[in-house]
């Protein structure tokens, strides 16, 4: 299913790098550490602008509506950050 980012936190590490912590709805967490990060805002044709809602559906029933790594997209904005 699609996960929506509900919160994010960035902290500076002791080694000069950083740590990004993300919390997702419905019930997911992910964190990553590094010295550099690249962020992108993408436009994916056909993707709904609002977070999708799939109550009562299985992944196989909604998979065709979800973007994937091979989805066509346009980069609208990008940013790079380095720790320390």
ZINORUR-V352633 format. One record per helix or strand of 3 or more residues. SS is the DSSP state (alpha for helix, beta for strand). FROM is the first residue (numbers start at 1). TO is the last residue. If there is no record, write none. Layout:
ss=SS from=FROM to=TO
ss=SS from=FROM to=TO
//
This chain:
ss=beta from=4 to=12
ss=beta from=18 to=25
ss=beta from=28 to=34
ss=beta from=36 to=43
ss=alpha from=59 to=65
ss=beta from=74 to=82
//
